[in-house]
């Protein structure tokens, strides 16, 4: 299964990402230059970099309540690809999120309401 998504900072699209079915082809297109709102700064834009971005948006594998969280979300493993699909990669720590192809949503739809 290939993955295509756009990374946003609030309502600004900052990068598009494509990962092929085999995970051998990875294309990251920066829509804004390297800056504080660009999560893919630098030139190393490979699968490891994309996976690290997605993994950072998940619960840590050592999180004590992980099994409970996964069960609540009908998941059997802490899979970053699946987790970010369900949560749009929203965290408390920043304003980045992920929009998948065909979705009609905004930052206001996915952000944590404080």
N, C-alpha and C positions, 0 to 999 in steps of 0.2 A: 504494500500500500504506500503510495507516495503521499507526501505531506506538502501542502501549500498554505501559507498563511502570511498575514501582514502584521508586523509588530507596530504598536502605537505607543506614543507617550501622550497620555490623555487623549485628545481627539486629533493629534497630529500623526499621520503615518510616517514612520521613520525607516522601515526596512521591509522588503518582501523576501520571503524565504521559500525555496523549493528544495525538497529532498526526495530523490528518486526511490522507487520501490526497493532497489538493491542497496540503498544508502551509499552508493558510490558516486553519484552526482549530487552536488550541493551547490546551489546558487543563492547568494545573498546579495540583494541589490539595495544599496544604501539610498534612501530617499532624502536624507538630510546629511550634511557633513559630520565628521567626527566631532562630538561635543558631549555635553552632559546628558543630552536626550538621545544619544545614539548608543545602543547597547552593543553594537558590533564595530567598535573602534579598531583601527589598525588594519593590517592586510591579511592576517590569518583568518580566513572565513571558510572553514571546513566543517565537516560533520562534528568533530570534537567541540568546536566553538559553539555550534548550534545546540548540540546536546547539553553542553555546560549551561547555556542560557536557560534551556528548558528545565534541567535538573535543579537549578537554583530557585525555580518557581514551585518546587514540590516540598513536601515535608521531608525532613532528613530521615534517612533509613533507620537511625537510632532513636527516633521520636518514640517515647514510651507509649503513646496512644495510637500509634500508626495502624495497628490491626483494626481498631475500632473505626478510625477515619476511613480506611479502605472499605470496610464492610458497609458503612453508611453510604458510600458512593458506588457500591456494587462492583468493587475492584478486588482482584486477588493479589496484585503486586503493586509496588510503588513505581509504576511505569510512567516516566516523564511525558512520553508521547500521548498516552491516554489521559493522564492527569490534567495536562494543559488543555486538552480538548474539552474536558468537563468544566474547568475553572477559568478558561481564557487566560491563564497565567497570572491572574490578579494576586498581588500580595499586599500586606500592610506596609511594606518597606519602601515602595516606589510607585510610580504612576505608569509603568509599562503594562501592556496587556496584549493579547493576541486575538486577532479576528480571522476566522477561517473563511475560505471561499464560499460565497453564497449567503453569508450572514448579513443582516441589516441591523446592526447594533452600534451603540456609541459608548464612550467612556461612562456616561451617566447610567447606562444600563448594566454595566459590569462592575463598577467600582464598589469598594466597601463603603457602606453608609455609616459614618461615624457619629 
